[in-house]
Amino acid sequence: MSVWHSLVNPERMSVKEINRYLDHAVLKPEMTRQEAIGAIRLGLDYSVRTACVRPCDIELAVEMCRGTTTEVSCVLAFPHGCTLSAVKADEARHLIAAGVDEIDMVVNFGFVRSGLWDEVVADIQAVTSVARPAGVPVKVIFETAHLTLEEIKRATRCAIEAQADFVKTSTGFGGEGATVQQVQAMLDAGEDRIKVKPSGGIRDRARAEMFIEMGASRIGNGYTSTAAICAGGGDVSRLADGDY
């Protein structure tokens, strides 16, 4: 696969096309309930693919998204990923029971950096073995800022072996976000056997379109960037860690 099909798509995607790629992240730990409501409502205004929420906001998000084209995704073992695999499995059961449509889990990226590949597969399988029978797709977050390109490729193959649905670059809370090189490593290793979700640092339409042109199936962005990505506007000057 080439680095990307073209830097600029000659026919720009419409708002109604690009919005369906977006996992609109509402994940800041300090958010009040009213702030979370406002952020989820913003995603609904743009008919994003999913509102990606904190576990404590699942019930709220499910209620708000009911009857819309926006589904609910939720993070698991977020943001550090070093929870026991058995605890991750139990958390997945709770998230599914609460009504999530998709799960974004953080893999134990310390295991990835250690080359403990059997443990990496087992960590992901702890979640996919619960989610797959329930029909809930699993995205595996690597926190690629801490990994080499070879580690990213090997972790992608582990995610395939563990029957995950997506690999994802970043939490938005642990260093730089998605880079072209990291996303290309995932695409190359995935060989169309797993979908790729860049996340982190995608704060405008041009960068989102670039990753989609490369072959990304989903985009992770902080809720404060959704207007800029969809409509090509919006004030992103106040973005910081945790805003993707």
SETORMAR-17036 format. One line per 10 residues: number of its first residue (from 1); for each residue x, y, z of N, C-alpha, C. Coordinates in Angstrom, 3 decimals. Layout:
BEGIN
NUM	X Y Z X Y Z X Y Z  ...;
END
This chain:
BEGIN
1	0.852 -1.194 0.000 0.000 0.000 0.000 0.884 1.239 0.000  0.553 2.214 -0.814 1.333 3.448 -0.871 1.120 4.263 0.392  2.029 5.223 0.605 1.931 6.042 1.813 0.557 6.689 1.911  0.069 7.253 0.811 -1.335 7.648 0.729 -1.682 7.854 -0.733  -2.944 7.756 -1.040 -3.367 7.821 -2.425 -3.073 9.190 -3.028  -3.322 10.240 -2.273 -3.010 11.601 -2.715 -3.049 12.504 -1.510  -2.235 13.537 -1.547 -2.207 14.453 -0.415 -3.505 15.236 -0.302  -4.091 15.565 -1.412 -5.322 16.351 -1.390 -6.338 15.661 -2.287  -7.464 15.301 -1.748 -8.530 14.717 -2.540 -9.114 15.814 -3.423  -9.159 15.610 -4.746 -9.648 16.685 -5.608 -11.102 17.040 -5.350;
11	-11.858 16.110 -4.819 -13.244 16.395 -4.456 -13.354 16.242 -2.945  -13.327 17.342 -2.236 -13.316 17.291 -0.768 -14.555 16.585 -0.250  -14.352 15.834 0.805 -15.469 15.145 1.423 -16.438 16.169 1.993  -17.717 15.876 1.898 -18.715 16.760 2.491 -18.757 16.543 3.988  -19.411 17.466 4.692 -19.591 17.314 6.138 -20.256 15.982 6.445  -21.256 15.619 5.650 -22.011 14.396 5.925 -21.220 13.141 5.595  -20.094 13.273 4.872 -19.236 12.119 4.629 -18.184 11.992 5.724  -17.484 13.071 6.014 -16.385 12.988 6.964 -16.894 12.743 8.389  -18.087 13.225 8.697 -18.589 13.045 10.056 -18.762 11.580 10.419  -19.011 10.730 9.421 -19.250 9.318 9.704 -17.961 8.544 9.959;
21	-16.844 9.212 9.851 -15.567 8.612 10.243 -15.213 8.920 11.700  -15.912 9.857 12.314 -15.438 10.424 13.575 -15.934 9.692 14.817  -14.979 9.310 15.669 -15.260 8.942 17.048 -14.972 10.192 17.877  -16.034 10.856 18.265 -16.032 12.181 18.908 -15.780 11.951 20.404  -14.534 12.214 20.841 -14.112 11.799 22.179 -14.492 12.814 23.250  -15.173 12.307 24.278 -15.607 13.114 25.430 -15.004 12.440 26.657  -13.703 12.683 26.884 -12.939 11.835 27.808 -12.186 12.578 28.906  -12.265 13.900 28.945 -11.520 14.609 29.983 -12.005 14.176 31.368  -11.101 13.762 32.239 -11.545 13.240 33.535 -12.189 14.272 34.439  -11.878 15.547 34.206 -12.401 16.599 35.085 -13.761 17.130 34.649;
31	-14.309 16.631 33.573 -15.563 17.171 33.046 -16.716 16.989 34.029  -17.518 18.029 34.178 -18.752 17.917 34.951 -19.809 17.206 34.114  -20.890 16.818 34.746 -21.970 16.172 34.015 -22.537 17.104 32.939  -22.711 18.367 33.277 -23.260 19.308 32.302 -22.298 19.518 31.133  -21.003 19.528 31.415 -20.024 19.651 30.338 -20.062 18.430 29.425  -20.205 17.249 30.028 -20.303 16.025 29.224 -21.554 16.049 28.354  -22.663 16.504 28.906 -23.903 16.609 28.123 -23.699 17.530 26.926  -23.092 18.682 27.168 -22.861 19.621 26.088 -21.949 19.052 25.009  -20.909 18.323 25.425 -19.967 17.760 24.466 -20.608 16.652 23.639  -21.412 15.813 24.286 -22.124 14.760 23.542 -23.120 15.384 22.572;
41	-23.823 16.406 23.022 -24.802 17.070 22.160 -24.123 17.652 20.916  -22.920 18.179 21.066 -22.185 18.699 19.917 -21.952 17.600 18.888  -21.578 16.404 19.355 -21.392 15.285 18.434 -22.674 14.927 17.713  -23.792 14.980 18.430 -25.084 14.697 17.803 -25.431 15.741 16.755  -25.064 16.988 17.003 -25.325 18.049 16.034 -24.645 17.756 14.695  -23.481 17.086 14.748 -22.742 16.761 13.529 -22.967 15.311 13.082  -23.827 14.579 13.759 -24.116 13.176 13.411 -22.830 12.352 13.257  -21.944 12.466 14.248 -20.699 11.711 14.216 -20.989 10.214 14.307  -19.983 9.415 13.962 -20.168 7.961 13.983 -20.436 7.454 15.396  -19.558 7.833 16.341 -19.812 7.499 17.735 -19.432 8.671 18.636;
51	-20.081 8.715 19.789 -19.610 9.519 20.909 -18.788 8.578 21.769  -17.493 8.860 21.905 -16.601 7.999 22.678 -16.483 8.584 24.083  -17.037 7.891 25.065 -17.233 8.489 26.383 -16.500 7.732 27.488  -16.456 8.361 28.638 -15.943 7.733 29.848 -16.942 6.679 30.321  -16.480 5.641 31.001 -17.429 4.639 31.497 -18.548 5.223 32.354  -18.258 6.263 33.121 -19.278 6.850 33.992 -20.370 7.572 33.208  -20.154 7.804 31.916 -21.125 8.528 31.101 -21.882 7.632 30.124  -21.713 6.317 30.217 -22.362 5.430 29.247 -23.875 5.588 29.281  -24.466 5.501 30.447 -25.925 5.575 30.542 -26.444 6.882 29.943  -25.768 7.976 30.256 -26.135 9.281 29.715 -26.032 9.276 28.196;
61	-24.917 8.784 27.669 -24.695 8.803 26.226 -25.679 7.903 25.496  -25.953 6.741 26.050 -26.917 5.829 25.421 -28.282 6.502 25.308  -28.694 7.169 26.361 -29.983 7.855 26.343 -29.987 8.994 25.326  -28.908 9.779 25.299 -28.864 10.915 24.384 -28.787 10.477 22.918  -28.121 9.359 22.662 -27.922 8.911 21.279 -29.065 8.037 20.763  -29.954 7.646 21.637 -31.056 6.785 21.212 -31.873 7.473 20.113  -32.163 6.728 19.040 -32.958 7.271 17.951 -32.186 8.129 16.967  -30.857 8.218 17.124 -30.018 8.989 16.208 -29.129 8.028 15.425  -28.334 8.562 14.520 -27.375 7.739 13.775 -26.034 7.642 14.493  -25.904 8.277 15.636 -24.673 8.247 16.424 -24.739 7.138 17.457;
71	-23.717 6.300 17.476 -23.638 5.216 18.447 -22.713 5.618 19.600  -22.606 4.724 20.582 -21.800 5.004 21.773 -20.613 4.054 21.818  -19.421 4.627 21.874 -18.224 3.841 22.156 -17.686 4.270 23.513  -16.882 3.403 24.106 -16.385 3.688 25.454 -14.972 3.159 25.599  -14.165 3.864 26.363 -12.794 3.432 26.619 -12.748 2.405 27.748  -11.705 1.571 27.695 -11.519 0.500 28.684 -10.053 0.467 29.088  -9.791 0.332 30.397 -8.427 0.357 30.948 -7.696 1.614 30.499  -8.402 2.707 30.548 -7.943 3.981 29.985 -7.422 4.907 31.077  -6.309 5.582 30.879 -5.491 5.620 29.671 -4.218 4.782 29.713  -3.950 4.076 30.802 -2.633 3.462 30.971 -2.521 2.031 30.475;
81	-3.608 1.264 30.482 -3.594 -0.073 29.916 -2.949 -1.146 30.751  -2.484 -0.823 31.964 -1.743 -1.812 32.745 -2.601 -2.530 33.789  -3.917 -2.390 33.655 -4.832 -3.167 34.478 -4.661 -4.659 34.187  -4.929 -5.501 35.155 -4.885 -6.946 34.923 -5.832 -7.321 33.787  -5.423 -8.277 32.971 -6.248 -8.690 31.840 -7.608 -9.212 32.299  -7.632 -9.905 33.431 -8.910 -10.406 33.949 -9.840 -9.264 34.334  -9.271 -8.187 34.832 -10.072 -7.005 35.162 -10.592 -6.352 33.881  -9.765 -6.340 32.824 -10.223 -5.812 31.541 -11.426 -6.612 31.028  -11.370 -7.927 31.158 -12.498 -8.763 30.725 -13.754 -8.427 31.508  -13.595 -8.247 32.806 -14.757 -7.914 33.634 -15.291 -6.522 33.287;
91	-14.380 -5.584 33.032 -14.823 -4.247 32.638 -15.593 -4.314 31.324  -15.125 -5.131 30.390 -15.831 -5.275 29.116 -17.254 -5.773 29.337  -17.428 -6.710 30.236 -18.781 -7.221 30.524 -19.684 -6.109 31.036  -19.149 -5.277 31.915 -19.942 -4.169 32.461 -20.282 -3.139 31.383  -19.316 -2.826 30.526 -19.567 -1.841 29.473 -20.637 -2.343 28.505  -20.559 -3.607 28.152 -21.540 -4.185 27.235 -22.921 -4.220 27.880  -22.973 -4.587 29.129 -24.261 -4.614 29.832 -24.876 -3.218 29.917  -24.032 -2.206 29.970 -24.521 -0.825 30.057 -24.997 -0.290 28.708  -24.674 -1.004 27.617 -25.232 -0.630 26.325 -24.277 -0.056 25.304  -22.953 -0.189 25.493 -22.030 0.371 24.503 -22.109 -0.397 23.189;
101	-21.838 0.305 22.116 -21.818 -0.301 20.783 -20.418 -0.725 20.373  -19.396 -0.062 20.906 -18.003 -0.363 20.574 -17.138 -0.102 21.803  -15.995 -0.798 21.879 -15.053 -0.639 22.986 -13.685 -0.261 22.446  -13.079 0.765 23.048 -11.705 1.161 22.746 -10.842 0.813 23.956  -10.124 -0.291 23.878 -9.309 -0.751 25.002 -7.871 -0.292 24.838  -7.206 -0.045 25.967 -5.769 0.251 25.936 -5.025 -1.040 26.236  -4.183 -1.464 25.304 -3.378 -2.655 25.526 -2.295 -2.329 26.552  -1.756 -3.354 27.160 -0.612 -3.155 28.050 0.615 -2.881 27.176  0.868 -1.590 26.917 1.960 -1.267 25.994 3.322 -1.432 26.645  3.363 -1.615 27.951 4.608 -2.044 28.595 4.986 -3.450 28.152;
111	3.974 -4.320 27.997 4.229 -5.656 27.448 4.752 -5.558 26.015  4.172 -4.639 25.233 4.630 -4.462 23.850 6.099 -4.053 23.843  6.463 -3.082 24.664 7.846 -2.610 24.703 8.803 -3.677 25.227  8.254 -4.635 26.003 9.070 -5.718 26.551 9.209 -6.895 25.592  8.466 -6.857 24.495 8.494 -7.986 23.568 7.783 -9.218 24.105  6.841 -9.025 25.020 6.088 -10.144 25.603 4.847 -10.397 24.744  5.079 -10.968 23.571 4.022 -11.024 22.567 2.882 -11.956 22.933  3.172 -13.062 23.587 2.086 -13.945 24.031 1.191 -13.223 25.031  1.804 -12.440 25.915 1.040 -11.686 26.902 0.212 -10.586 26.232  0.748 -9.981 25.187 0.002 -8.957 24.456 -1.246 -9.571 23.832;
121	-1.090 -10.716 23.175 -2.242 -11.389 22.568 -3.271 -11.743 23.639  -2.805 -12.292 24.754 -3.726 -12.689 25.823 -4.462 -11.485 26.410  -3.764 -10.366 26.515 -4.379 -9.153 27.059 -5.526 -8.684 26.167  -5.310 -8.718 24.865 -6.369 -8.304 23.930 -7.487 -9.333 23.902  -7.123 -10.610 23.913 -8.131 -11.672 23.870 -9.037 -11.657 25.098  -8.528 -11.158 26.211 -9.369 -11.066 27.408 -10.605 -10.222 27.130  -10.455 -9.220 26.269 -11.574 -8.337 25.926 -12.352 -8.864 24.722  -11.649 -9.288 23.675 -12.361 -9.754 22.475 -13.170 -11.012 22.750  -12.715 -11.851 23.676 -13.468 -13.069 23.976 -14.806 -12.767 24.627  -14.920 -11.588 25.239 -16.190 -11.136 25.822 -16.998 -10.353 24.794;
131	-16.314 -9.508 24.043 -17.011 -8.582 23.148 -17.519 -9.235 21.875  -16.745 -10.137 21.289 -17.151 -10.715 20.005 -18.479 -11.463 20.091  -18.707 -12.306 21.111 -20.004 -12.977 21.185 -21.175 -12.000 21.337  -20.896 -10.812 21.869 -21.941 -9.793 22.031 -22.081 -8.901 20.803  -21.246 -9.131 19.789 -21.301 -8.310 18.585 -20.773 -6.902 18.768  -19.863 -6.716 19.727 -19.313 -5.395 20.023 -17.886 -5.308 19.490  -17.631 -4.458 18.496 -16.273 -4.314 17.963 -15.293 -3.782 19.011  -14.050 -4.233 18.891 -12.988 -3.825 19.816 -11.886 -3.118 19.046  -11.531 -1.930 19.531 -10.395 -1.183 19.003 -9.283 -1.257 20.049  -8.059 -1.517 19.596 -6.924 -1.687 20.510 -6.005 -0.472 20.397;
141	-5.892 0.269 21.487 -5.044 1.469 21.535 -3.624 1.067 21.944  -2.643 1.491 21.138 -1.247 1.115 21.389 -0.455 2.162 22.167  -0.864 3.405 22.155 -0.061 4.536 22.641 1.270 4.555 21.896  1.166 4.812 20.601 2.291 4.672 19.690 3.442 5.628 19.953  3.207 6.697 20.705 4.301 7.623 21.028 5.428 6.926 21.772  5.116 5.813 22.425 6.116 5.104 23.217 6.698 3.889 22.500  6.300 3.663 21.251 6.696 2.448 20.546 7.521 2.753 19.305  8.371 1.795 18.932 9.064 1.875 17.652 8.121 1.413 16.544  8.489 1.704 15.303 7.658 1.263 14.183 7.577 -0.262 14.123  8.658 -0.941 14.437 8.630 -2.413 14.433 7.715 -2.943 15.537;
151	7.728 -2.285 16.708 6.815 -2.695 17.783 5.362 -2.464 17.376  5.105 -1.375 16.670 3.743 -1.095 16.190 3.292 -2.186 15.223  4.172 -2.589 14.325 3.820 -3.638 13.363 3.554 -4.966 14.071  4.418 -5.311 14.991 4.241 -6.592 15.690 2.972 -6.560 16.539  2.706 -5.435 17.205 1.481 -5.313 18.004 0.238 -5.396 17.124  0.315 -4.855 15.917 -0.809 -4.964 14.982 -1.087 -6.428 14.657  -0.031 -7.184 14.414 -0.224 -8.608 14.125 -0.784 -9.344 15.344  -0.397 -8.923 16.547 -0.965 -9.513 17.763 -2.466 -9.224 17.855  -2.864 -8.003 17.517 -4.278 -7.638 17.552 -5.082 -8.462 16.557  -4.500 -8.719 15.403 -5.165 -9.581 14.416 -5.334 -10.981 14.985;
161	-4.268 -11.524 15.563 -4.336 -12.860 16.150 -5.397 -12.930 17.238  -5.548 -11.858 18.002 -6.519 -11.825 19.100 -7.928 -11.478 18.629  -8.120 -11.312 17.329 -9.425 -11.066 16.714 -10.040 -9.714 17.093  -9.180 -8.718 17.219 -9.681 -7.356 17.385 -10.153 -6.827 16.034  -10.930 -5.765 16.079 -11.506 -5.196 14.860 -10.711 -4.013 14.321  -10.080 -3.258 15.221 -9.312 -2.072 14.847 -8.021 -2.040 15.654  -7.006 -1.404 15.102 -5.881 -0.912 15.897 -5.937 0.607 15.864  -5.519 1.210 16.958 -5.677 2.652 17.158 -4.380 3.196 17.727  -4.002 4.390 17.319 -2.689 4.900 17.704 -2.592 5.319 19.165  -3.499 6.179 19.624 -3.217 6.945 20.845 -4.450 7.163 21.718;
171	-4.181 7.407 23.001 -5.258 7.778 23.927 -5.571 9.268 23.869  -4.590 10.074 23.465 -4.714 11.517 23.568 -4.198 12.057 24.884  -3.744 11.154 25.761 -3.275 11.562 27.091 -1.834 11.120 27.346  -1.131 10.607 26.327 0.185 10.027 26.573 1.201 10.326 25.502  1.493 11.590 25.262 2.487 11.951 24.268 1.848 12.321 22.946  2.687 12.400 21.908 2.205 12.845 20.610 1.145 11.895 20.066  0.307 12.420 19.219 -0.727 11.620 18.606 -0.246 10.936 17.351  -1.198 10.621 16.467 -0.915 9.846 15.268 0.055 10.566 14.342  1.005 9.804 13.799 1.889 10.306 12.756 1.679 9.480 11.491  2.080 10.031 10.373 1.974 9.314 9.100 2.727 7.991 9.170;
181	3.937 8.019 9.729 4.755 6.806 9.775 4.103 5.724 10.628  3.535 6.114 11.763 2.899 5.133 12.646 1.662 4.518 12.000  0.852 5.352 11.385 -0.360 4.851 10.732 0.005 3.955 9.558  1.019 4.337 8.799 1.441 3.503 7.682 1.949 2.147 8.169  2.649 2.132 9.315 3.115 0.855 9.878 1.935 -0.056 10.209  0.878 0.516 10.773 -0.318 -0.276 11.072 -0.959 -0.813 9.794  -1.083 0.054 8.794 -1.688 -0.359 7.528 -0.861 -1.453 6.861  0.446 -1.295 6.867 1.318 -2.285 6.233 1.227 -3.634 6.942  1.298 -3.608 8.266 1.245 -4.860 9.021 -0.142 -5.489 8.974  -1.174 -4.633 8.911 -2.540 -5.133 8.915 -2.939 -5.830 7.637;
191	-2.403 -5.398 6.506 -2.667 -6.039 5.218 -4.157 -6.271 4.984  -4.952 -5.266 5.327 -6.410 -5.310 5.146 -7.112 -6.355 6.019  -6.403 -6.877 7.021 -7.026 -7.853 7.925 -7.589 -7.197 9.180  -7.306 -5.923 9.377 -7.789 -5.196 10.546 -7.909 -3.723 10.156  -8.866 -3.036 10.725 -9.060 -1.628 10.417 -8.125 -0.766 11.267  -7.872 0.451 10.793 -6.923 1.347 11.455 -7.620 2.646 11.833  -7.393 3.071 13.075 -7.970 4.317 13.590 -6.855 5.227 14.105  -6.448 6.224 13.328 -5.549 7.243 13.870 -6.296 8.101 14.898  -5.600 8.481 15.938 -6.174 9.382 16.938 -5.048 10.145 17.606  -5.386 11.315 18.109 -4.387 12.161 18.746 -3.808 13.155 17.766;
201	-4.029 14.436 18.036 -3.461 15.481 17.201 -4.205 15.746 15.915  -5.381 15.142 15.737 -6.162 15.355 14.509 -7.174 16.449 14.819  -6.815 17.670 14.499 -7.566 18.831 14.964 -8.104 19.700 13.831  -7.907 19.245 12.591 -8.453 20.006 11.467 -8.811 19.045 10.338  -9.556 19.570 9.386 -10.086 18.760 8.306 -8.986 18.166 7.419  -7.953 18.964 7.130 -6.907 18.497 6.228 -6.208 17.260 6.776  -5.919 17.258 8.072 -5.224 16.103 8.648 -6.146 14.879 8.694  -7.402 15.083 9.016 -8.348 13.967 9.018 -8.462 13.370 7.623  -8.606 14.222 6.605 -8.731 13.731 5.231 -7.467 13.013 4.782  -6.301 13.496 5.223 -5.052 12.833 4.864 -5.035 11.392 5.349;
211	-5.422 11.174 6.606 -5.414 9.817 7.146 -6.466 8.938 6.469  -7.604 9.511 6.139 -8.631 8.743 5.425 -8.118 8.350 4.048  -7.431 9.261 3.383 -6.836 8.960 2.084 -5.803 7.836 2.191  -5.091 7.787 3.327 -4.118 6.717 3.524 -4.782 5.360 3.662  -6.023 5.341 4.145 -6.730 4.074 4.326 -7.348 3.880 5.693  -7.341 4.930 6.525 -7.963 4.819 7.849 -9.467 4.605 7.720  -10.007 3.767 8.588 -11.445 3.478 8.588 -12.207 4.315 9.601  -11.510 4.895 10.548 -12.128 5.719 11.580 -11.112 6.765 12.014  -11.579 7.865 12.562 -10.722 8.934 13.072 -11.126 9.215 14.515  -10.150 9.279 15.413 -10.407 9.677 16.791 -10.049 11.135 16.985;
221	-11.009 11.912 17.442 -10.740 13.341 17.671 -11.440 13.811 18.931  -10.839 14.765 19.613 -11.489 15.370 20.761 -12.689 16.182 20.329  -13.671 16.246 21.193 -14.925 16.922 20.849 -14.724 18.373 20.450  -13.664 19.022 20.957 -13.426 20.413 20.620 -12.951 20.603 19.182  -12.596 19.512 18.514 -12.125 19.595 17.130 -13.183 19.193 16.111  -14.314 18.711 16.539 -15.303 18.186 15.596 -15.783 19.251 14.619  -16.064 20.454 15.100 -16.522 21.516 14.201 -15.465 21.841 13.158  -14.203 21.907 13.577 -13.129 22.232 12.651 -12.973 21.151 11.588  -13.122 19.892 11.975 -12.968 18.792 11.027 -14.160 18.734 10.066  -15.355 18.867 10.602 -16.556 18.724 9.769 -16.830 19.944 8.914;
231	-16.703 21.101 9.494 -17.103 22.322 8.794 -15.924 23.157 8.318  -14.723 22.727 8.682 -13.552 23.475 8.260 -13.331 24.746 9.037  -13.984 24.875 10.207 -13.829 26.073 11.029 -13.703 25.697 12.482  -13.868 26.673 13.345 -13.809 26.411 14.770 -12.495 26.866 15.364  -12.505 27.186 16.615 -11.333 27.691 17.325 -10.638 26.532 18.006  -9.429 26.189 17.548 -8.682 25.105 18.165 -7.501 25.640 18.984  -7.463 26.911 19.244 -6.301 27.511 19.901 -6.164 27.078 21.350  -7.251 26.622 21.950 -7.196 26.281 23.374 -7.006 24.783 23.605  -6.752 24.022 22.560 -6.597 22.584 22.702 -5.337 22.266 23.476  -5.422 21.214 24.283 -4.295 20.758 25.080 -4.370 19.259 25.209;
241	-3.495 18.649 26.026 -3.540 17.210 26.235 -4.943 16.803 26.669  -5.374 15.676 26.125 -6.704 15.196 26.444 -7.753 15.694 25.475  -7.384 16.592 24.568 -8.295 17.082 23.540 -8.080 16.332 22.227  -7.206 15.306 22.249 -6.837 14.579 21.036 -6.133 15.526 20.081;
END
